[in-house]
Amino acid sequence: MSQDQAITRSALVISAHAADFVWRCGGAIALHAQAGVKVTVVCLSYGERGESAKLWKQPGMTLERVKAARRAEARAAAQALGVHELIEFDMGDYPLEFSREHKVRLVQVMRDAQPDFMLSHSLYDPYNSDHMLTTQVVLECRSIAQAWGHEPGQKVLGAPQLYLFEPHQTEQMGWKPDVFLDITPVWDRKRAAIECMAGQEHLWDFYTRVAQNRANHFTRNSGGQGGGQACAYAEAFQSVFPRTVGAL
């Protein structure tokens, strides 16, 4: 994409917990941000209860101290990736629970951002109900944001593609990637964001290996040894909606 084309584009990421947008689509965020796309990230919770075990193992730890640490990590990671705006819902996690007010707020975020595409979690995740609930609500709010009768007079949402980013245990989720994105040019920015997440240091190298494995799939699907595009790091996504094209 050219800079002129990208400057008017926008993207919206809806992340259940503070680190999800980093592990699963940090490369996509950095790549598009670098091209001038305005990337908004909604962080529904800080993952303070269920995804901060390292912090909770420290003597005398409190919920507010954990939240403060994870909040700082998320903000540092967002800056490293070039996020245009980080919106913090602070809903709490394990369990993540949506009120009507949360949904109305998310609809408004969608309408304000007018994203060309959105990213969120897999539709099914038996290991983390927060993740699959997030995407269920994202789909619900996407349809509400398209409704002319919801807050009449506002600009309605179009039909942005929703890309589901890779879950942690892929084989268990019924998740099948159909898009591979080369993030090699911005890998250093994603790794820097990964290293902001000190509360989950055990995942730093895991998600580095995921990116390297997906790079192999990118190269294979772009032509393999018969002329495939070289790629060192990639991210994979599953698209939800059909694509409308004028030619194949």
Secondary structure as GFF3:
##gff-version 3
##sequence-region A 1 248
A	DSSP	alpha_helix	3	6	.	.	.	ID=ss1
A	DSSP	beta_strand	10	15	.	.	.	ID=ss2
A	DSSP	alpha_helix	20	34	.	.	.	ID=ss3
A	DSSP	beta_strand	38	43	.	.	.	ID=ss4
A	DSSP	alpha_helix	53	56	.	.	.	ID=ss5
A	DSSP	alpha_helix	63	81	.	.	.	ID=ss6
A	DSSP	beta_strand	85	88	.	.	.	ID=ss7
A	DSSP	alpha_helix	100	113	.	.	.	ID=ss8
A	DSSP	beta_strand	117	120	.	.	.	ID=ss9
A	DSSP	alpha_helix	129	145	.	.	.	ID=ss10
A	DSSP	beta_strand	161	165	.	.	.	ID=ss11
A	DSSP	three_ten_helix	170	172	.	.	.	ID=ss12
A	DSSP	beta_strand	179	182	.	.	.	ID=ss13
A	DSSP	three_ten_helix	184	186	.	.	.	ID=ss14
A	DSSP	alpha_helix	187	194	.	.	.	ID=ss15
A	DSSP	three_ten_helix	198	203	.	.	.	ID=ss16
A	DSSP	alpha_helix	204	221	.	.	.	ID=ss17
A	DSSP	three_ten_helix	224	226	.	.	.	ID=ss18
A	DSSP	beta_strand	234	239	.	.	.	ID=ss19
###
